[in-house]
Amino acid sequence: MSVTTTTHLNFRGSAREALDFYRSVFGGRTAAVTYRDAGNVQDESEADWVMWGEVSADDGFHVMAYDVPSAMPYEPGANPFFVSVRGEDTDEVSALWQRLADGSTVLRPLEPAPWAPLYGMLTDRFGVTWVLDVTAPYTG
């Protein structure tokens, strides 16, 4: 079993452009799922925004990004990133969640999501927002 952390950058409507730019700089592959792809459209004007995206290169470079929906607060410079923790084992990720959740504010409970066996988001007592999920095969 292994767990990895990845910088998860937040944008409002420009995540795809940013991912393409980072790929041009660092190389690798870009993968992106829109809110429409995931069946999670809250605002039709944002349906093609990136709900989950990443650039991953063979040399180990990895960055994730998404577009913060307009229904959620977004202040560039105040919440420009998350720490993303991914694992392959639901028990392992659940145990990490339980320990990290102590004194935190849960933004989305750790539970199954259409795109992952488990997905959750919380802000810890130090103000850092963490996204924990269990990996799922990409079928896009």
Steps between C-alpha positions, in 0.01 A plus 500: 500500500611853435367849552610806306449872544460736208463874473141569393461849352170686499378729224173653387445419135865475395610158630516344152715786371728471805533122460586540132761759591657280770510208254681724248755587768550162672388254231287198575132434450192701583178338616189703580142423600243777469201552725291380204711182465446422869127574492548773759384815319373761746515794260469434127747779418764305697420153358822484300721624782750252642371308801812285516816539299866412513829511320715196561846439355724194498768689696266526800357848443135503604260788557122498529253781436132584493263789445329612820126528423347845543279363780815456713718778636819560307757762577823465302790513740283394795399150383712435190582137580401177675720214612375189324558161666428197284515138595393168358356350818170624648596392853832685481345820365214479753749469787693803376172692472401416858832625638508811281137586581582560869424869555427560132207644307359239264414659166389174338475175699717208398256288301454341158482743209416445133870538416666314791428216743559752783543876485499766772621851571580673828684802633723409792541702817798678339296626204636253243240342272553130431334284235516126567390240251538141392631463148274372228592402146461787256234411243472834315 
